[in-house]
Amino acid sequence: MLYYSLNHNAPRVSFAEAAISGQAPDKGLYFPRSIPELPNGFIENLKNYSKEEIGYTVMKPFIGEAIPDEILHTIIAETVNFNFPLIRINQQIASLELFHGPTLAFKDVGARFMSRCLSYLNRNNKKEITVLVATSGDTGGAVANGFLGVEGVNVIILYPSGKVSPIQELQLTTLGKNITALEINGTFDDCQSIVKQAFTDQDIAQKVHLTSANSINVARWLPQQLYYFYAYQQWQEKEAPVISVPSGNFGNICAGVVAFKSGLPVKQFIAACNANNIVPNYFETGVYQPGQAIATISNAMDVGNPSNFIRIRELFNQQFSELKNKMCSVSVNDVITKQTIRDVYQQHNYILDPHGAVAYNALENYLKEHPSDKGFILETAHPVKFPDTVENVIRKKIPVPGAVEYLFNKTKQSILMPASFTSFKEWIITGKF
Ligand SMILES: *Cc1c(COP(=O)(O)O)cnc(C)c1O
């Protein structure tokens, strides 16, 4: 498979090159030259395949010859070695729980796949790769965990001091080994701006081989298709599902659209956003107007300029009408998000996290208008990651899952740093600031 730049001003490259460089030299996002069609009978027989078999069949065409089959099989097996249950909440709505991985968020899938691909692709290179990532909470943990102990790769995570939840902070700061956490005295935007500047800095480039681990990287974006297939394996209805995806940078839903375009039955996609309503506005007006991010309780979706939306437009051939046929988008505010968490807990005894609640409300409203349809939400994180909001709303303590309980016995290790690019640059080059 070859990948082209969506800015159309860079050479086509293989999966290997797209994954190593992240972004094309013309700053465009890489996009596969064609969307592969699933083999005949694959969907009809989906229930008979293992997660690993589905993973291999879906991913192989995107990887081509970049990774030998044997290694690709191992990478996939390690990527999806946890459960993806589709839990029914009521007659019309189910929840695809994507939080059974090591950091309790869907980003584990992309991060685990990407880390193992990079490790393989960089195997003959003496120079280590340094993955640089800014996080508002979830990305950092998943990336750190995905890359932990992966040879030839160092990870530096920038997070805003005091602005991530306790579990998230432990996930970022207790790993050690090849993972370094920089606790920035500032906001998430400050972290992101330091990272952006670092990628264009020539002095840093001389010293370290930097790469990014956000969802613009094809190795993180594309494996997110897999759990849409795992959901369909568990789907009991005749009619195809309506799928509601809590969206920030739109990488997750975009992967779902790739799955649909290659043959997975989907009735409708709902891109559920919080107060950051760039895409809902676009659906309403046809005008795409990026803006500043607004802070909300579903903070992993606080994005003012969703980087993957351009890929969604490309998947629908840049035709607004084609896109509107298959997808809609709504904005759900914090008050309604909390109300949804409370109602779903009281009526169905199911605890949503704030991101899943945004998706739930969007789906519920859609189904009121389409009463014969059924659907599911992507529950992108475990509610225990957002205890301040959720426990306050349901007035109950959320039990900590065994998978993260051990974190509370660990000691936080971070480097406290001012929100200044100069300090960062000094540190990454000399080790001091
Ligand atoms: C990252 C994240 C999202 C948004 O996903 P995108 O792919 O950026 O749209 C939603 N929910 C949670 C919990 C997240 O961590």
The ligand as an ORCA input file, in Angstrom:
! r2SCAN-3c Opt
* xyz 0 1
  C      -8.790     10.753     22.800
  C     -10.114     10.502     23.369
  C     -11.301     10.780     22.646
  C     -11.266     11.427     21.273
  O     -10.797     10.571     20.268
  P     -10.402     11.130     18.839
  O      -9.867      9.983     18.094
  O      -9.373     12.211     19.090
  O     -11.644     11.706     18.235
  C     -12.511     10.426     23.214
  N     -12.589      9.894     24.449
  C     -11.483      9.638     25.181
  C     -11.640      9.057     26.527
  C     -10.218      9.925     24.672
  O      -9.122      9.669     25.396
*
